[in-house]
Amino acid sequence: MISISVNNLSKTYTVPEREAGLSAAIKSLVHRKTRDVKAVDEISFTVEGGEIVGFLGPNGAGKTTSLKMMSGLLYPTAGEVEVLGYTPSRRERDFLSRITLVMGQRNQLIWDIPVIDSLERNRAVYRISRPEYKSTLDELVELLDIGELLTKPVRNLSLGERMKCEIAVALLHKPSVLFLDEPTIGLDVTMQRRIREFISDYNRKYGATILLTSHYMADVEALCKRVVIIHQGHILFDGDLADLVTRFSPHKTIVVELETENADLTSYGEVVESDGNRYSLRVPKSETPQITAKLLGDQPVIDLTVEDPPIEEVIEQVFSGSLEPES
């Protein structure tokens, strides 16, 4: 069953333009210049129920704008989007009670009151029974280790503390679809891992559909089998995370350990790292078998492994436009 369906979805903003200076400011009062900026340009994809999908892209690619349209915060300029059979922009109560949106850079907690009051407010908004509220809250408090934070005003929390509380208030009503925009921002490595484990457990326990954006590739690798990459408003890739490296990376890394040190291996490929008798070579993917065979035949090899480049490196190069998909 499809939980999220996006068909030729677009969002265009009209933004004012003027030159610097007082004269230009006065002229703009009478003759205002504008230009259209396409934040999202005819993207299409579907997400099956229970999937965890990474929604990746550089800053300004259109990720957050897309999530806002899918959650009903923004009205699309063109195209269609359906979530759980609902049109998000209609903001129907049944729809809103089944989704949640966690944004690392935005607050849904009330700034000047204790965290527990925001949780109580959401209990009333979503009409959660008192026994269910207590059971869910106890679970979230234990997982996120926020017991001591509940009585503090939100303004007194650090970014990491606030993010943990944001996740708690967002999941209080046990939504079926989670839009997570940088959910681990500001958290230490240990808490990032605990949040990832919780998201994975939540997905298994409730069959929730999750669309995740993150600049921490550890989040994506741990949770997402499939990724959708958006760049300059367009979808650049949609498929398995493992296939991303296969499709976009033009090289592999050969890590070789020799019996001798200070060997000159530049004739085999680019030496990217050397430590004693251990060397890392970057070689063209198409030439990897021949170079591997040549190393084994020419050099006193103790150990040799062939590795794909790190996911972070591939995605960074895709974003920069230095890599093109292979046929």
Secondary structure, 3 states (H helix, E strand, C coil): CEEEEEEEEEEEEEEEECCCCHHHHHHHHHCCEEEEEEEEEEEEEEEECCCEEEEECCCCCCHHHHHHHHHCCCCCCEEEEEECCECHHHCCHHHHCCEEEEECCCCCCCCCCEHHHHHHHHHHHCCCCHHHHHHHHHHHHHHHCCHHHCCCEHHHCCHHHHHHHHHHHHCCCCCCEEEEECCCCCCCHHHHHHHHHHHHHHHHHHCCEEEEECCCHHHHHHHCCEEEEEECCEEEEEEEHHHHHHHHCCEEEEEEEECCCCCCCCCCCEEEEEECCEEEEEEEHHHHHHHHHHHHHHCCEEEEEEECCCHHHHHHHHHHCCCCCCC
